[in-house]
């Protein structure tokens, strides 16, 4: 059995800090059996200059967890948003991270009646785990994508708006297909044949100097990183963003393309289905968005300090 290096010393489980190896739920929980959990993936960035760790848009992530994912799934936990937010910060401190980190607060249904949601019928808990996540070389080199044969789930089926574990089976199937066929990541079409997003990341195209991105109503996550890119493009780069339906062949004729997400950050796409995107290399607008985003999340751009939560005093 492959042995993974322990990423951290501490985790948080149901209101208590516990050693990493003791962060466990029973195999018969609804969380394990049916994948009944919702979560947020959040990044914290280490600043060598400021000798501090900064969490990017922590409150926005927590509000999406509580007011979107947990609400739609009818999950109610005994800890307030503020209490879990504080637990996230304390967990990072306890582990003493001095590097870029990814952490995941997760709400889950535990032991109880199958498919129940009331606290009287099924236990509802939370856990938080964290570990290092260095930046991937692909953010510099760019990646090759393919249009997946798997169709993206839709809002009245398994809503992508909800960050629930079962939703990621759709992305996982596309990921397997892409990797087997020699690509890095898939791009999904919805039932209408319109482009949606990748596995765990939203999509932007550059066409004639404008950013184009599929609308949330076409079956994508209401991404915090996507929202960030739209705001920065307008405010800092004076680049217009158009949210509209995107056809498959637009992927082939776009001037530039990139994916964005908490884990993906700003990830250039240099080819789709063996067609080069633009000149087949990272484009100038993508580079500008990327540099600005990295400066902000790493605490180098003080005008956006409201998006950063320091971990250490």
C-alpha positions, 0 to 999 in steps of 0.5 A: 500500500502506498505510504503518504508523508504525513502533511501536518501534525494536527487536524480539527474534528468535531470541535477538538484539535486532534493528532493527524492520525486520530482524525477519523470517522466511522466507515459506516457514516453517510459521509463515507457510504454515500459521500454526504459531505460539503467542503471548501478548499482554501489557500494560505500563502507564506510571505517570506518578506513579511514572515507571515501566512495569509489566508486568501478570502477566508470569509468568502469561502466560509460564507459559501460553505455555510450559506450555499453548500450546507444550506442546499444540503440542509446541513446544520452544525453546532458550530457557528461560521465564526467558530469554524473560521477561528478553528481554521486559523488556529489549526494553521498556527498549531501546525506552524506552517511556513509555506504555501498551504491548502486546507479544507473545512468539511461538513459531513453527515455521520452515523444515523438514518440513511439520507436523513438530515435532521440532527435528531436522525443523523449526526452532523459534524465537521473536520478541518485538515491542512497540508502544504501545497507548493505552486505547480510548474504548470502555471509557468509552462501551461497545460494541454486540455481536451473536450471531455466525452463526459457531460457536465452535471446540471443545476437540477441534477447535481448542482455544481454550485454546491461543493459536495464530494459526489459532484467531483465524480464527474470531474474525476471521470473526465480527468481519467479520460484526459490523462489516459489520452495524453492530456493534462485536464478535461473541459466539459460541455453541458447538455446543450453542448456549451463549454462549462469548466474543467475538473475543479477549475473555471475557464476564461478565454481571451478573444479580441482583447476581452475576457470571455467566461461561461455564466454560472447558469450554464453549470459551473461553480460560483467560483471565488477565484473567478470572481476575483479575476473578473474584478481585477481584470476590470479594475486593474487591467482595464480588460472587459469581461463578458459572461456568456455561452461559449461554443466548443470551437471557440476553444480552438480559435481563442487568442488565449485561455486559462483556468482558475481556482483555489488549487489551480490558481491561474493556470494557462491553457496552451492547447485544446484537442491538439489545437494550439491556443493562440500561438501555443504559449502563455499569452500576455493577458494571462501573464498579467492576470497571473502576476497580479493575482500572485502579488495579491495572494502573497501580500505584495499588493497592499491595496487588496489587504482586505482579502488576506487574513494573517495567521500569525500575530 
